[in-house]
């Protein structure tokens, strides 16, 4: 069992830039077994690239055009030589994983609040 998360204030939450985006490109990261490079369209906020370890959970064509929830202000880092500018948000339990998606037609770039 994981340790309980530390409580955060509403101001802590407001620091997170969580937005709706559409996956517009997906490709395998060369010389890796589990990584995709994913481009997410954030509407008026531009496109963001991320590297994600979803190969075991989703085929590339399942990710393409999926409307997802994206953490857009995560500090940029590099995985396997590829830039990662954010994070696709997902729920997981054991070996199960599901991306967080949006169920209505709000525009890409809409802020999650």
Secondary structure, 3 states (H helix, E strand, C coil): CCCCCCCCCHHHHHCCCEEEEEEEEEEECCCCCCCEEEEEECHHHCEEEEEECCCCCCCHHHHCCCEEEEECCCCCEEECCEEECCEECEEEECCEEEECECCCCCCCCCECC
